[in-house]
Amino acid sequence: MSQFGIRYAEGLKILPILTPADIVATATYTAYVDLDKINWATFLVSLGSVASTDSTGEVVITVEASTAGTSNATEGNVSFQYRLSAAVGTDTMGAITSATAAAGAAINNTADNTVVVIDVDPSVVAASAADRRFVRLLITPTSEITATVVGAIAIMEPRYPGNAIPSST
């Protein structure tokens, strides 16, 4: 964590990247963030109600890297680490788990009222392909899902902290 902690967000760049909504069973992208002046990026994906017609429904989250902050032909998935929080009113955290670039993180439909904490190392993104520095999340409910209330926030540790942090979007 930043030497400043989270007080006043002077040591952390905090950006909403997906407005909370029910995306039902529609694959949904977050906004891009620019990792150019970022030492570390953490994404908080807040899951509300996740409903499914059977026990096999999942929400799959992948991280895409690109050469630009808009959709183009350079997007490619990158590996990352994640962990699942406990549900509201409980106090446990899941294990830190590695997600491959191809598979991402598959979150079971029983994960109502939890937060998926995703950590992305900018050096991994930079090594994935030349000039990739923009990242976004792709949240994809499987076909069994009938409701997916989700929102996302990016929390980044900037190289130049302070009251006026350089832009990351």
N, C-alpha and C positions, 0 to 999 in steps of 0.2 A: 504494500500500500504506500501511497505517497507520504513523504515526510510531513506534509501538512494535514494528514488525515482527511476527513470529509468536511470539516468545518468550513462553511462558506463556499465550498467547492473551488477553492483556489488552487488546490493541488490535483484536482480531478476535473476532467471535461465530461459533463453529464448531458446526454442528448436523448430525447425521445425519438425512437426510430420506427415505432409502429403503434399507432393509436389503438387502445384497447377496443376490441370488437369481436363479434362472433363471425369467424371466417367460414363456419360450417365445415364443408369438406373441400374447400378451395385452396389450392397451393397459393401462398401469399409471400411476397418479398417485403423485407423491411427497407428503409432508406439506406443508402450507402453511407459509410463513414470513411474518412481519409486517414490512413495510418502514417502519413508522411512525417509528422512531428510527434508521434506517439511512441512511448516506450512499451506499453502494454494495453491490451483492450479486453474488457470484460463486458459480456452482454447478459442482461437479466431478462429472461423470457417468462412472463407471468401468465400462468395458466389458471383460468377460472374453471368453469364447467367444461368437461370433455366427455361427451356422451357418445355411445356406440351401440350399434344394433347387436353386437356380440362381443365376446371377450378378446377377439383378435385385433380390434381397432387400435391404431397407434397414431401419434403425431411424430413425424420425422423432421428433424432440424438439421440442415446442412449450412455450412459457411462457404460463401462464394467470394472469390477475389477477382478483381478486374483492373484494367489499366485506366479506367475512367469511372466517374461517379454517376454514370448513366448506363442503361442496358446497351450492350454491344456484343460483338463476337468473341471477346477475350475472356469472358467469365470462365472460371474453373473452380472446382471445389478444393478446399484445403482441410487438412486434419486439424483437430482441436481437442481440448480437454473440457469435460463438463461434469457437473454433479447436480443432483436433484435435491431440493430442499424437502423438508417435511411439509405436510399440509398445515393450513392455518390452525393454530391452537395446540400444536405439538412442537417439540424441540429436538429434532434430529436432522442430520444431513446425510445424504447418500455418499457413497464412496466416489472419489475422483476417478473418472473413467476416460479412457482415450477413445476418440471417435475418428474413424478413418475418413479420408476425403470422400471416398465413394459411398460409404454407408451412412455417415452422419450419426446422429443420436436418435434412437427410436424410443419415444416416451409412451408408456402404456396408457390406455384410456382410464385407468384408475388414478391418474395423477392430478385429480381435481384440486384446485386451490394450492398449487405448489409453484415454485420458481425454479427454472432451469438456469444454472449459472454456467455460462460458457466463457472460457478463457482462450484468447487467440494471441499468439506470439507474433508480432509483426515480422520478425526474422524468418519465420516459417512461411508467411505470406510472400515475402520478398524472394525466398528461395524457390517458390512454386513455379514461377515463370517471370521472365524479364518484365520490369516496369509495373508489376501488379502491386498496388498499394491501397486500393479501395476495397472494402469488404461490406457484405450485407448477409443477412440470414434469409434462408428459404424455409418456410414452415409449411409442411405438406401433410395434412391429415390423410389417412388411408380411406378407401371407399366405404368402410364400415362406420366411419365417424359421422354423426348427425349434428353435432354442435362442438365448436371449438372456440371458446372465449379466450382471447390471447392479446397480450400487449408486450412491447419490448423497449428496453432502455439500454443505451451504450454508456459505459463508464470507462473512460480512458485516462491513463496516466500520461500527461503531456511532458515533453522534454523541457518546455519553458513554462512552468507553473506561475500563477500569480492572479491578480485581479482581472487582467485583460489577456486571456489565453488565446493564442492564434487559432484560427478556424480549423475545424476538423470535418467539415462537410463540403 
